């Protein structure tokens, strides 16, 4: 795997262990890339001998080491899965930031990056002597601009959310009519925070991103100097994601995907249409690791395509259960319309499962020649690719083995952590 030095030497001579503050405004442990990144990077950093304290809003992260400190920076939790867009009681409001958060939500915006950044800046001002460096995990709120004034800082941007915004708006336009206009207006308001993130990105200094594709998009969409952006791929936990046994013991016809079910960006709708075509001629079934919104677009599409007994959604499973599931599939699919990196793609490959992926964003860069690539959004082409693999055990073995080898050669979390520490030391040296 590369060591993250894509265009310059960043190494600073080895010094004492670092005291690191890791920031994340939300940290879902399984289905959110920010939470997965936080969990594995923090574990590897402490294993290297560094001290890590995580500042996070809800949902809070799952952490793998008792020595990692979690400092909760609670929001009003207005997007709780069990009670989204809730109205807090008066006694829940603690200060003006809470009022700002609620008002922003009630007017259709997404306030968490902004309000978390203001809260964590306030916290770090009181804790300045406790840290050597701050690492922002794609918060990019206005409060972040105050952090380099008190501590050296590194920022991770997995991909610019401007890409999500574009795809969501395209989906709204395809709806058409009054409903399409309504959705378009709502999406523009919701993604209003993207302008703030672009403003912060262009001024924050050292940025880490996960692929050359993301680097190009950040430089273009966020107007960030390419010289400030450094490519450092993500890793995979091979203790969880690995083959479980002989290939012929996998569940016949099982297709697995890990993707946010209701997000147009992730292409689950395309996968469902492809499976519907296959289901008329072959004995296939699909498991999606996600929780679709009740009566949302994905549930409606499943009913429309009469896929009730062919599709199952799972969520809330343990790491071991997730690893077992991925290793049980005959075929894995990443149908995204855009990806800045795609941890699921790497996790599927680590499991030895033959992968079909969209040629979108960074996916061709991540998978190389170790997956079958198809046009994003093309259900016919996706169905044809799955069909070929389904009908050829030899081809499944070839693609699965190629993916497994690629992961072992390129994507490990220990290497990610070591390279990240080099960037911390470079940021500290620059601040001096």
Secondary structure, 3 states (H helix, E strand, C coil): CCCCCCCCCCCCCCCCCCEEEEEECCCCCCCCHHHHHHHHHHHHHHHCCCEEEEEECCCCCCCCCCCCEEEECCCCCCCCCCCCCCCCCHHHCCCHHHHHHHHHHHCCCCCHHHHHHHHHHHHHHHCHHHCCEEEEECCCCHHHHHHHHCCEEEEECCCCCHHHHHHHHHHHHHHCHHHHHHHHHHHHHHCCHHHHHHHHHCCCCCEEECCHHHHHHHHHHCCCCHHHEEECCCCECCCCCCCCCCHHHCCCCEEEEECCCCCHHHCHHHHHHHHHHHHCCCCCEEEEECCCCCCCHHHHHHHHCCCCCCEEEECCCCHHHHHHHHHHCCEEEECCCCCCCCHHHHHHHHCCCEEEEECCCCHHHHHCCCCEEECCCCHHHHHHHHHHHHHCHHHHHHHHHHHHHHHHHHCEHHHHHHHHHHHHHHHHHHHC
